[in-house]
Amino acid sequence: MSQNTKNLLLSFIAPILILIIRPLGLTFEQSVVLSTLLFTITVWVNNAIHKSIVSVIALLLFYGFGHPALPKLLQFPLSENFILIVFSFVFSQGIANSGLAELLIEPFLIRNAKTKHRLLLIIYLLAFIMIFVIPQPFSRVIILSHIFYQYFNKMQLEKGVQNVLMFAVFLFSMFINMTMIRGDIILNNALLAMSNQPIPELTWLKWMALPTLIYCFLAMLLFSRIFHRELIAYQIEAGKIPHKSKVALSPQNKKHLIALLIMLVAWATEDLHGISGTYIVILSTLAMVPLGLVKKSDMKAINAHLLIFLTAAFAIGPVMTASGLADVLFGRFTSFFPTQFNTLYAAVILVVTTVLHMILGSNVTTMSVVIPGLMTTSSGIASPMVIMFLIFIAVCGHIILPFHNVIILLGNGSGYYENKTVIKYGLFLLPLMLLSALFVYLPWWRFMT
């Protein structure tokens, strides 16, 4: 019996038991939805079936037994983000085809990223700078990943080493996006809207920037510790590369650079001119055709399997809500809250949110389920800002599986790193997130108020 067959058979155990036992008083249809969810997640992890196949099966069962509205089930392919991501793949390929990333950024990496800690700090730095260049977080990390993928490829690193380093690109982007509202214009603004706390950027920075930078530093040290072997392997290879002087740009390079700068400036100033970033990336991608940066063959840069995978991942939350499973699961936790706000109360908020996030997967969906209940439960007991940001840290400050954060999912679905790399780090990140929330963020907020 092959390993894949064994993994597939094992994947059926928990779903079958749920269908038989129907825990928590679940109806048959709710049991099918929960069983489908567990089966899908398990197969995503053990790769017993291709992700696209199990994703399509999950969507069919979700629709048949969860009874979500079809637009909710297919909210990802029907959203503007879908179009944005599709064109971002091609746009990023156009940037790669220009060779400008190699000419402008590679010499900087060769000169300055000689040690493991310098490399990790540079990843953080570039992820932070890119916030002010590309407003959309998905497009931003896709472009950033192209730059580093080319750099690591030319070093001819061992596959396992390259997987870990590419994971760092997506992981650190996830962390740095927490520092300011514009870090993730979709998720961070969704948090404010759901919590009914329309705070300005400056207030967010006062509450979140410093403790998040401390958390980023601790997460980097943890990463360095867990992946010490891979980082040392990189450091050895980086030490062999001779310094590379800046390459003079040819007339064609200069033409491409001016065109790309115009496109990126138009994207970065989206708030000023009011033209959606989606339209800008579409027009920019089309403009790359006459420039010779994008050809018909570059359409293969669009990862169809990833798009199917993301469709299923984004459908989990709406199905859990429509089927009533989210309410059943949340209702089990309300009795655990203390009567006054203290460190224990904050810990319960974090644990409840984390557990539900583990099940629901989607950040936005978890917030949509948790925020109304916890904000109501905590009314008159704790500051709404504190509750809001505790929920945010629990949802956005950790991952166990790739589908727990769409940025991590993008990298995993694109084949840059495997599930086991995410799990290996995520298991240790979880206690770091909880401790940081209680002993870094919470003391800072007490000082602020």
VODO-172968 format. One record per residue (C-alpha): residue number from 1; residue in one letter; y, z negated, x negated. Coordinates in steps of 0.02 Angstrom, whole numbers, always signed. Example, Ala and Ser with C-alpha at 12.3 -4.5 7.8 and 13.67 -1.06 7.14 Angstrom:
2
pt pos->1 code->a north->-225 up->-390 east->-615
pt pos->2 code->s north->-53 up->-357 east->-684
# end
This chain:
449
pt pos->1 code->m north->+0 up->+0 east->+0
pt pos->2 code->s north->+168 up->+51 east->-73
pt pos->3 code->q north->+310 up->-73 east->-98
pt pos->4 code->n north->+416 up->+18 east->+31
pt pos->5 code->t north->+277 up->-1 east->+161
pt pos->6 code->k north->+262 up->-186 east->+122
pt pos->7 code->n north->+450 up->-207 east->+137
pt pos->8 code->l north->+450 up->-116 east->+304
pt pos->9 code->l north->+311 up->-225 east->+375
pt pos->10 code->l north->+400 up->-383 east->+317
pt pos->11 code->s north->+559 up->-321 east->+400
pt pos->12 code->f north->+474 up->-329 east->+570
pt pos->13 code->i north->+423 up->-514 east->+561
pt pos->14 code->a north->+587 up->-599 east->+609
pt pos->15 code->p north->+635 up->-471 east->+744
pt pos->16 code->i north->+464 up->-487 east->+828
pt pos->17 code->l north->+474 up->-677 east->+826
pt pos->18 code->i north->+648 up->-671 east->+907
pt pos->19 code->l north->+583 up->-556 east->+1044
pt pos->20 code->i north->+438 up->-674 east->+1079
pt pos->21 code->i north->+531 up->-842 east->+1066
pt pos->22 code->r north->+703 up->-789 east->+1130
pt pos->23 code->p north->+796 up->-934 east->+1045
pt pos->24 code->l north->+959 up->-1011 east->+1108
pt pos->25 code->g north->+917 up->-956 east->+1285
pt pos->26 code->l north->+946 up->-772 east->+1245
pt pos->27 code->t north->+910 up->-640 east->+1376
pt pos->28 code->f north->+786 up->-502 east->+1334
pt pos->29 code->e north->+926 up->-379 east->+1299
pt pos->30 code->q north->+1018 up->-503 east->+1188
pt pos->31 code->s north->+855 up->-534 east->+1095
pt pos->32 code->v north->+835 up->-347 east->+1066
pt pos->33 code->v north->+1013 up->-336 east->+997
pt pos->34 code->l north->+986 up->-485 east->+881
pt pos->35 code->s north->+816 up->-418 east->+826
pt pos->36 code->t north->+893 up->-247 east->+792
pt pos->37 code->l north->+1032 up->-328 east->+691
pt pos->38 code->l north->+911 up->-429 east->+583
pt pos->39 code->f north->+794 up->-280 east->+558
pt pos->40 code->t north->+939 up->-167 east->+510
pt pos->41 code->i north->+1014 up->-290 east->+385
pt pos->42 code->t north->+843 up->-325 east->+308
pt pos->43 code->v north->+804 up->-140 east->+286
pt pos->44 code->w north->+978 up->-109 east->+215
pt pos->45 code->v north->+938 up->-241 east->+84
pt pos->46 code->n north->+758 up->-194 east->+39
pt pos->47 code->n north->+781 up->-5 east->+58
pt pos->48 code->a north->+617 up->+14 east->+153
pt pos->49 code->i north->+696 up->+158 east->+252
pt pos->50 code->h north->+844 up->+267 east->+206
pt pos->51 code->k north->+1005 up->+183 east->+261
pt pos->52 code->s north->+1058 up->+333 east->+366
pt pos->53 code->i north->+896 up->+333 east->+465
pt pos->54 code->v north->+897 up->+147 east->+504
pt pos->55 code->s north->+1084 up->+157 east->+544
pt pos->56 code->v north->+1054 up->+292 east->+676
pt pos->57 code->i north->+909 up->+192 east->+750
pt pos->58 code->a north->+1019 up->+37 east->+758
pt pos->59 code->l north->+1159 up->+131 east->+846
pt pos->60 code->l north->+1039 up->+195 east->+979
pt pos->61 code->l north->+964 up->+22 east->+1011
pt pos->62 code->f north->+1136 up->-60 east->+1010
pt pos->63 code->y north->+1196 up->+62 east->+1141
pt pos->64 code->g north->+1039 up->+48 east->+1248
pt pos->65 code->f north->+1027 up->-142 east->+1251
pt pos->66 code->g north->+1199 up->-208 east->+1198
pt pos->67 code->h north->+1293 up->-102 east->+1326
pt pos->68 code->p north->+1454 up->-81 east->+1226
pt pos->69 code->a north->+1578 up->+50 east->+1282
pt pos->70 code->l north->+1541 up->+209 east->+1184
pt pos->71 code->p north->+1715 up->+213 east->+1103
pt pos->72 code->k north->+1683 up->+35 east->+1041
pt pos->73 code->l north->+1512 up->+81 east->+972
pt pos->74 code->l north->+1586 up->+231 east->+882
pt pos->75 code->q north->+1751 up->+149 east->+840
pt pos->76 code->f north->+1739 up->+196 east->+656
pt pos->77 code->p north->+1712 up->+386 east->+673
pt pos->78 code->l north->+1841 up->+389 east->+813
pt pos->79 code->s north->+1971 up->+295 east->+710
pt pos->80 code->e north->+2110 up->+358 east->+598
pt pos->81 code->n north->+2027 up->+266 east->+454
pt pos->82 code->f north->+1879 up->+385 east->+465
pt pos->83 code->i north->+1990 up->+537 east->+437
pt pos->84 code->l north->+2084 up->+445 east->+301
pt pos->85 code->i north->+1925 up->+400 east->+206
pt pos->86 code->v north->+1852 up->+576 east->+223
pt pos->87 code->f north->+2009 up->+656 east->+150
pt pos->88 code->s north->+2028 up->+517 east->+21
pt pos->89 code->f north->+1860 up->+567 east->-54
pt pos->90 code->v north->+1920 up->+745 east->-78
pt pos->91 code->f north->+2095 up->+691 east->-132
pt pos->92 code->s north->+2018 up->+576 east->-263
pt pos->93 code->q north->+1907 up->+718 east->-322
pt pos->94 code->g north->+2063 up->+825 east->-341
pt pos->95 code->i north->+2142 up->+691 east->-451
pt pos->96 code->a north->+1982 up->+687 east->-553
pt pos->97 code->n north->+1983 up->+877 east->-568
pt pos->98 code->s north->+2160 up->+872 east->-637
pt pos->99 code->g north->+2100 up->+775 east->-788
pt pos->100 code->l north->+2260 up->+673 east->-783
pt pos->101 code->a north->+2169 up->+508 east->-762
pt pos->102 code->e north->+2078 up->+544 east->-925
pt pos->103 code->l north->+2237 up->+600 east->-1015
pt pos->104 code->l north->+2350 up->+458 east->-956
pt pos->105 code->i north->+2241 up->+306 east->-921
pt pos->106 code->e north->+2089 up->+328 east->-1034
pt pos->107 code->p north->+2188 up->+305 east->-1197
pt pos->108 code->f north->+2259 up->+144 east->-1123
pt pos->109 code->l north->+2084 up->+82 east->-1080
pt pos->110 code->i north->+2015 up->+129 east->-1251
pt pos->111 code->r north->+2156 up->+37 east->-1340
pt pos->112 code->n north->+2164 up->-118 east->-1231
pt pos->113 code->a north->+1995 up->-144 east->-1146
pt pos->114 code->k north->+1896 up->-183 east->-1305
pt pos->115 code->t north->+1831 up->-353 east->-1247
pt pos->116 code->k north->+1748 up->-403 east->-1085
pt pos->117 code->h north->+1889 up->-517 east->-1030
pt pos->118 code->r north->+2022 up->-387 east->-1067
pt pos->119 code->l north->+1925 up->-261 east->-964
pt pos->120 code->l north->+1913 up->-378 east->-816
pt pos->121 code->l north->+2098 up->-422 east->-827
pt pos->122 code->i north->+2144 up->-238 east->-834
pt pos->123 code->i north->+2040 up->-204 east->-678
pt pos->124 code->y north->+2138 up->-342 east->-590
pt pos->125 code->l north->+2302 up->-274 east->-656
pt pos->126 code->l north->+2271 up->-95 east->-602
pt pos->127 code->a north->+2208 up->-153 east->-431
pt pos->128 code->f north->+2369 up->-252 east->-410
pt pos->129 code->i north->+2483 up->-109 east->-466
pt pos->130 code->m north->+2393 up->+12 east->-351
pt pos->131 code->i north->+2445 up->-96 east->-201
pt pos->132 code->f north->+2622 up->-32 east->-225
pt pos->133 code->v north->+2566 up->+149 east->-252
pt pos->134 code->i north->+2437 up->+178 east->-114
pt pos->135 code->p north->+2465 up->+74 east->+45
pt pos->136 code->q north->+2291 up->+107 east->+117
pt pos->137 code->p north->+2160 up->-10 east->+38
pt pos->138 code->f north->+2010 up->+107 east->+59
pt pos->139 code->s north->+2097 up->+257 east->-18
pt pos->140 code->r north->+2165 up->+147 east->-157
pt pos->141 code->v north->+1996 up->+81 east->-213
pt pos->142 code->i north->+1915 up->+254 east->-199
pt pos->143 code->i north->+2045 up->+325 east->-320
pt pos->144 code->l north->+2031 up->+175 east->-436
pt pos->145 code->s north->+1842 up->+187 east->-438
pt pos->146 code->h north->+1851 up->+371 east->-487
pt pos->147 code->i north->+1957 up->+326 east->-639
pt pos->148 code->f north->+1839 up->+190 east->-701
pt pos->149 code->y north->+1681 up->+289 east->-658
pt pos->150 code->q north->+1737 up->+431 east->-771
pt pos->151 code->y north->+1781 up->+308 east->-910
pt pos->152 code->f north->+1614 up->+217 east->-901
pt pos->153 code->n north->+1518 up->+380 east->-887
pt pos->154 code->k north->+1592 up->+446 east->-1050
pt pos->155 code->m north->+1537 up->+286 east->-1137
pt pos->156 code->q north->+1357 up->+327 east->-1085
pt pos->157 code->l north->+1325 up->+148 east->-1034
pt pos->158 code->e north->+1156 up->+89 east->-974
pt pos->159 code->k north->+1143 up->+111 east->-784
pt pos->160 code->g north->+1129 up->-76 east->-752
pt pos->161 code->v north->+1285 up->-110 east->-856
pt pos->162 code->q north->+1385 up->+25 east->-768
pt pos->163 code->n north->+1330 up->-41 east->-597
pt pos->164 code->v north->+1398 up->-214 east->-637
pt pos->165 code->l north->+1564 up->-146 east->-704
pt pos->166 code->m north->+1589 up->-35 east->-552
pt pos->167 code->f north->+1552 up->-184 east->-441
pt pos->168 code->a north->+1694 up->-275 east->-529
pt pos->169 code->v north->+1815 up->-135 east->-481
pt pos->170 code->f north->+1779 up->-155 east->-295
pt pos->171 code->l north->+1759 up->-345 east->-302
pt pos->172 code->f north->+1923 up->-379 east->-390
pt pos->173 code->s north->+2012 up->-259 east->-273
pt pos->174 code->m north->+1945 up->-364 east->-129
pt pos->175 code->f north->+2012 up->-523 east->-208
pt pos->176 code->i north->+2184 up->-459 east->-257
pt pos->177 code->n north->+2214 up->-391 east->-81
pt pos->178 code->m north->+2224 up->-571 east->-20
pt pos->179 code->t north->+2384 up->-608 east->-117
pt pos->180 code->m north->+2505 up->-519 east->+0
pt pos->181 code->i north->+2511 up->-441 east->+173
pt pos->182 code->r north->+2526 up->-265 east->+102
pt pos->183 code->g north->+2369 up->-297 east->-2
pt pos->184 code->d north->+2266 up->-244 east->+149
pt pos->185 code->i north->+2382 up->-176 east->+283
pt pos->186 code->i north->+2239 up->-165 east->+408
pt pos->187 code->l north->+2148 up->-330 east->+389
pt pos->188 code->n north->+2295 up->-443 east->+344
pt pos->189 code->n north->+2402 up->-381 east->+487
pt pos->190 code->a north->+2254 up->-398 east->+605
pt pos->191 code->l north->+2243 up->-582 east->+554
pt pos->192 code->l north->+2426 up->-612 east->+595
pt pos->193 code->a north->+2415 up->-522 east->+761
pt pos->194 code->m north->+2256 up->-612 east->+817
pt pos->195 code->s north->+2328 up->-781 east->+765
pt pos->196 code->n north->+2498 up->-746 east->+844
pt pos->197 code->q north->+2581 up->-795 east->+680
pt pos->198 code->p north->+2701 up->-651 east->+639
pt pos->199 code->i north->+2755 up->-716 east->+469
pt pos->200 code->p north->+2854 up->-610 east->+343
pt pos->201 code->e north->+2787 up->-555 east->+174
pt pos->202 code->l north->+2883 up->-691 east->+82
pt pos->203 code->t north->+2802 up->-831 east->+183
pt pos->204 code->w north->+2629 up->-757 east->+150
pt pos->205 code->l north->+2669 up->-750 east->-35
pt pos->206 code->k north->+2724 up->-932 east->-36
pt pos->207 code->w north->+2564 up->-988 east->+49
pt pos->208 code->m north->+2436 up->-872 east->-29
pt pos->209 code->a north->+2493 up->-790 east->-192
pt pos->210 code->l north->+2475 up->-933 east->-318
pt pos->211 code->p north->+2313 up->-1010 east->-252
pt pos->212 code->t north->+2236 up->-837 east->-233
pt pos->213 code->l north->+2279 up->-793 east->-414
pt pos->214 code->i north->+2194 up->-956 east->-466
pt pos->215 code->y north->+2044 up->-907 east->-359
pt pos->216 code->c north->+2045 up->-734 east->-438
pt pos->217 code->f north->+2040 up->-813 east->-611
pt pos->218 code->l north->+1896 up->-929 east->-564
pt pos->219 code->a north->+1802 up->-784 east->-485
pt pos->220 code->m north->+1827 up->-684 east->-645
pt pos->221 code->l north->+1756 up->-827 east->-750
pt pos->222 code->l north->+1608 up->-838 east->-632
pt pos->223 code->f north->+1582 up->-650 east->-646
pt pos->224 code->s north->+1590 up->-662 east->-836
pt pos->225 code->r north->+1460 up->-800 east->-834
pt pos->226 code->i north->+1337 up->-717 east->-715
pt pos->227 code->f north->+1347 up->-545 east->-792
pt pos->228 code->h north->+1368 up->-601 east->-973
pt pos->229 code->r north->+1232 up->-484 east->-1040
pt pos->230 code->e north->+1305 up->-330 east->-957
pt pos->231 code->l north->+1482 up->-371 east->-1012
pt pos->232 code->i north->+1427 up->-400 east->-1192
pt pos->233 code->a north->+1337 up->-231 east->-1187
pt pos->234 code->y north->+1500 up->-151 east->-1132
pt pos->235 code->q north->+1597 up->-243 east->-1266
pt pos->236 code->i north->+1481 up->-178 east->-1402
pt pos->237 code->e north->+1500 up->+1 east->-1343
pt pos->238 code->a north->+1689 up->-17 east->-1319
pt pos->239 code->g north->+1704 up->-77 east->-1499
pt pos->240 code->k north->+1629 up->+86 east->-1562
pt pos->241 code->i north->+1760 up->+197 east->-1479
pt pos->242 code->p north->+1900 up->+244 east->-1600
pt pos->243 code->h north->+2079 up->+225 east->-1543
pt pos->244 code->k north->+2134 up->+377 east->-1445
pt pos->245 code->s north->+2312 up->+434 east->-1460
pt pos->246 code->k north->+2401 up->+502 east->-1309
pt pos->247 code->v north->+2360 up->+685 east->-1279
pt pos->248 code->a north->+2506 up->+804 east->-1258
pt pos->249 code->l north->+2514 up->+874 east->-1083
pt pos->250 code->s north->+2499 up->+1061 east->-1061
pt pos->251 code->p north->+2619 up->+1155 east->-944
pt pos->252 code->q north->+2481 up->+1157 east->-812
pt pos->253 code->n north->+2453 up->+969 east->-834
pt pos->254 code->k north->+2638 up->+939 east->-810
pt pos->255 code->k north->+2640 up->+1045 east->-651
pt pos->256 code->h north->+2492 up->+949 east->-582
pt pos->257 code->l north->+2570 up->+782 east->-632
pt pos->258 code->i north->+2734 up->+822 east->-542
pt pos->259 code->a north->+2639 up->+877 east->-386
pt pos->260 code->l north->+2530 up->+721 east->-385
pt pos->261 code->l north->+2679 up->+607 east->-414
pt pos->262 code->i north->+2767 up->+684 east->-264
pt pos->263 code->m north->+2611 up->+656 east->-158
pt pos->264 code->l north->+2589 up->+476 east->-217
pt pos->265 code->v north->+2773 up->+433 east->-194
pt pos->266 code->a north->+2766 up->+504 east->-17
pt pos->267 code->w north->+2614 up->+394 east->+16
pt pos->268 code->a north->+2690 up->+239 east->-65
pt pos->269 code->t north->+2850 up->+255 east->+39
pt pos->270 code->e north->+2759 up->+272 east->+205
pt pos->271 code->d north->+2857 up->+125 east->+277
pt pos->272 code->l north->+3023 up->+208 east->+236
pt pos->273 code->h north->+2997 up->+382 east->+308
pt pos->274 code->g north->+2875 up->+334 east->+446
pt pos->275 code->i north->+2750 up->+474 east->+415
pt pos->276 code->s north->+2573 up->+407 east->+428
pt pos->277 code->g north->+2475 up->+395 east->+266
pt pos->278 code->t north->+2336 up->+490 east->+352
pt pos->279 code->y north->+2447 up->+643 east->+376
pt pos->280 code->i north->+2509 up->+628 east->+198
pt pos->281 code->v north->+2335 up->+625 east->+122
pt pos->282 code->i north->+2280 up->+773 east->+232
pt pos->283 code->l north->+2431 up->+877 east->+182
pt pos->284 code->s north->+2415 up->+824 east->+0
pt pos->285 code->t north->+2231 up->+872 east->-4
pt pos->286 code->l north->+2270 up->+1042 east->+73
pt pos->287 code->a north->+2411 up->+1067 east->-53
pt pos->288 code->m north->+2285 up->+1039 east->-193
pt pos->289 code->v north->+2194 up->+1200 east->-144
pt pos->290 code->p north->+2328 up->+1325 east->-202
pt pos->291 code->l north->+2357 up->+1215 east->-354
pt pos->292 code->g north->+2175 up->+1242 east->-402
pt pos->293 code->l north->+2135 up->+1056 east->-396
pt pos->294 code->v north->+2018 up->+1066 east->-246
pt pos->295 code->k north->+1886 up->+1199 east->-214
pt pos->296 code->k north->+1759 up->+1226 east->-78
pt pos->297 code->s north->+1624 up->+1147 east->-187
pt pos->298 code->d north->+1723 up->+983 east->-190
pt pos->299 code->m north->+1677 up->+953 east->-8
pt pos->300 code->k north->+1518 up->+876 east->-77
pt pos->301 code->a north->+1627 up->+728 east->-129
pt pos->302 code->i north->+1622 up->+675 east->+55
pt pos->303 code->n north->+1478 up->+552 east->+68
pt pos->304 code->a north->+1402 up->+586 east->+241
pt pos->305 code->h north->+1269 up->+451 east->+220
pt pos->306 code->l north->+1405 up->+322 east->+184
pt pos->307 code->l north->+1499 up->+374 east->+340
pt pos->308 code->i north->+1343 up->+351 east->+448
pt pos->309 code->f north->+1312 up->+183 east->+365
pt pos->310 code->l north->+1491 up->+126 east->+398
pt pos->311 code->t north->+1479 up->+182 east->+579
pt pos->312 code->a north->+1330 up->+65 east->+606
pt pos->313 code->a north->+1411 up->-77 east->+509
pt pos->314 code->f north->+1573 up->-67 east->+610
pt pos->315 code->a north->+1472 up->-61 east->+772
pt pos->316 code->i north->+1392 up->-232 east->+743
pt pos->317 code->g north->+1542 up->-334 east->+797
pt pos->318 code->p north->+1581 up->-243 east->+960
pt pos->319 code->v north->+1396 up->-247 east->+1009
pt pos->320 code->m north->+1385 up->-434 east->+972
pt pos->321 code->t north->+1539 up->-462 east->+1081
pt pos->322 code->a north->+1488 up->-346 east->+1223
pt pos->323 code->s north->+1312 up->-418 east->+1233
pt pos->324 code->g north->+1376 up->-598 east->+1237
pt pos->325 code->l north->+1288 up->-644 east->+1074
pt pos->326 code->a north->+1450 up->-689 east->+987
pt pos->327 code->d north->+1493 up->-818 east->+1123
pt pos->328 code->v north->+1318 up->-892 east->+1116
pt pos->329 code->l north->+1327 up->-913 east->+928
pt pos->330 code->f north->+1506 up->-981 east->+925
pt pos->331 code->g north->+1471 up->-1105 east->+1064
pt pos->332 code->r north->+1341 up->-1192 east->+956
pt pos->333 code->f north->+1470 up->-1248 east->+828
pt pos->334 code->t north->+1611 up->-1325 east->+930
pt pos->335 code->s north->+1529 up->-1497 east->+942
pt pos->336 code->f north->+1534 up->-1519 east->+752
pt pos->337 code->f north->+1724 up->-1536 east->+737
pt pos->338 code->p north->+1800 up->-1707 east->+692
pt pos->339 code->t north->+1939 up->-1778 east->+803
pt pos->340 code->q north->+2076 up->-1767 east->+670
pt pos->341 code->f north->+2121 up->-1645 east->+533
pt pos->342 code->n north->+2061 up->-1692 east->+360
pt pos->343 code->t north->+1958 up->-1616 east->+220
pt pos->344 code->l north->+1800 up->-1632 east->+325
pt pos->345 code->y north->+1885 up->-1539 east->+469
pt pos->346 code->a north->+1937 up->-1400 east->+350
pt pos->347 code->a north->+1759 up->-1393 east->+282
pt pos->348 code->v north->+1688 up->-1372 east->+458
pt pos->349 code->i north->+1812 up->-1230 east->+492
pt pos->350 code->l north->+1755 up->-1144 east->+332
pt pos->351 code->v north->+1569 up->-1168 east->+365
pt pos->352 code->v north->+1577 up->-1112 east->+547
pt pos->353 code->t north->+1676 up->-956 east->+502
pt pos->354 code->t north->+1564 up->-917 east->+354
pt pos->355 code->v north->+1403 up->-932 east->+455
pt pos->356 code->l north->+1469 up->-819 east->+591
pt pos->357 code->h north->+1534 up->-696 east->+462
pt pos->358 code->m north->+1360 up->-691 east->+385
pt pos->359 code->i north->+1290 up->-636 east->+554
pt pos->360 code->l north->+1431 up->-526 east->+619
pt pos->361 code->g north->+1468 up->-442 east->+453
pt pos->362 code->s north->+1632 up->-359 east->+500
pt pos->363 code->n north->+1788 up->-453 east->+443
pt pos->364 code->v north->+1893 up->-397 east->+590
pt pos->365 code->t north->+1756 up->-435 east->+717
pt pos->366 code->t north->+1724 up->-608 east->+644
pt pos->367 code->m north->+1909 up->-648 east->+654
pt pos->368 code->s north->+1919 up->-582 east->+832
pt pos->369 code->v north->+1777 up->-700 east->+882
pt pos->370 code->v north->+1826 up->-852 east->+780
pt pos->371 code->i north->+2016 up->-857 east->+787
pt pos->372 code->p north->+2039 up->-881 east->+976
pt pos->373 code->g north->+1910 up->-1020 east->+983
pt pos->374 code->l north->+1961 up->-1115 east->+826
pt pos->375 code->m north->+2148 up->-1098 east->+858
pt pos->376 code->t north->+2122 up->-1171 east->+1032
pt pos->377 code->t north->+2004 up->-1309 east->+970
pt pos->378 code->s north->+2128 up->-1357 east->+831
pt pos->379 code->s north->+2285 up->-1352 east->+940
pt pos->380 code->g north->+2385 up->-1512 east->+915
pt pos->381 code->i north->+2268 up->-1567 east->+776
pt pos->382 code->a north->+2309 up->-1449 east->+633
pt pos->383 code->s north->+2444 up->-1324 east->+584
pt pos->384 code->p north->+2406 up->-1151 east->+655
pt pos->385 code->m north->+2451 up->-1078 east->+484
pt pos->386 code->v north->+2322 up->-1187 east->+397
pt pos->387 code->i north->+2185 up->-1141 east->+521
pt pos->388 code->m north->+2231 up->-957 east->+510
pt pos->389 code->f north->+2222 up->-952 east->+321
pt pos->390 code->l north->+2062 up->-1056 east->+312
pt pos->391 code->i north->+1979 up->-928 east->+426
pt pos->392 code->f north->+2051 up->-788 east->+318
pt pos->393 code->i north->+1982 up->-862 east->+156
pt pos->394 code->a north->+1810 up->-889 east->+233
pt pos->395 code->v north->+1804 up->-710 east->+297
pt pos->396 code->c north->+1886 up->-618 east->+151
pt pos->397 code->g north->+1850 up->-730 east->+2
pt pos->398 code->h north->+1663 up->-708 east->-11
pt pos->399 code->i north->+1519 up->-586 east->+10
pt pos->400 code->i north->+1331 up->-605 east->+13
pt pos->401 code->l north->+1283 up->-430 east->+67
pt pos->402 code->p north->+1387 up->-271 east->+50
pt pos->403 code->f north->+1421 up->-257 east->+237
pt pos->404 code->h north->+1515 up->-423 east->+232
pt pos->405 code->n north->+1668 up->-330 east->+166
pt pos->406 code->v north->+1708 up->-147 east->+195
pt pos->407 code->i north->+1779 up->-125 east->+19
pt pos->408 code->i north->+1616 up->-188 east->-58
pt pos->409 code->l north->+1523 up->-80 east->+68
pt pos->410 code->l north->+1618 up->+75 east->+10
pt pos->411 code->g north->+1561 up->+50 east->-169
pt pos->412 code->n north->+1382 up->+9 east->-122
pt pos->413 code->g north->+1370 up->+154 east->-1
pt pos->414 code->s north->+1438 up->+272 east->-133
pt pos->415 code->g north->+1296 up->+222 east->-249
pt pos->416 code->y north->+1402 up->+135 east->-379
pt pos->417 code->y north->+1299 up->-25 east->-373
pt pos->418 code->e north->+1148 up->-97 east->-285
pt pos->419 code->n north->+1124 up->-235 east->-155
pt pos->420 code->k north->+1045 up->-351 east->-283
pt pos->421 code->t north->+1203 up->-348 east->-389
pt pos->422 code->v north->+1308 up->-404 east->-239
pt pos->423 code->i north->+1183 up->-539 east->-188
pt pos->424 code->k north->+1166 up->-606 east->-365
pt pos->425 code->y north->+1353 up->-637 east->-375
pt pos->426 code->g north->+1383 up->-678 east->-192
pt pos->427 code->l north->+1263 up->-826 east->-191
pt pos->428 code->f north->+1366 up->-912 east->-326
pt pos->429 code->l north->+1532 up->-854 east->-255
pt pos->430 code->l north->+1500 up->-943 east->-90
pt pos->431 code->p north->+1514 up->-1122 east->-158
pt pos->432 code->l north->+1661 up->-1069 east->-267
pt pos->433 code->m north->+1751 up->-1004 east->-112
pt pos->434 code->l north->+1719 up->-1165 east->-15
pt pos->435 code->l north->+1775 up->-1277 east->-159
pt pos->436 code->s north->+1929 up->-1169 east->-195
pt pos->437 code->a north->+1981 up->-1174 east->-12
pt pos->438 code->l north->+1968 up->-1364 east->-7
pt pos->439 code->f north->+2035 up->-1409 east->-180
pt pos->440 code->v north->+2151 up->-1265 east->-227
pt pos->441 code->y north->+2220 up->-1189 east->-68
pt pos->442 code->l north->+2227 up->-1345 east->+41
pt pos->443 code->p north->+2321 up->-1454 east->-86
pt pos->444 code->w north->+2444 up->-1311 east->-115
pt pos->445 code->w north->+2477 up->-1295 east->+72
pt pos->446 code->r north->+2504 up->-1484 east->+85
pt pos->447 code->f north->+2630 up->-1469 east->-56
pt pos->448 code->m north->+2715 up->-1322 east->+32
pt pos->449 code->t north->+2736 up->-1420 east->+194
# end
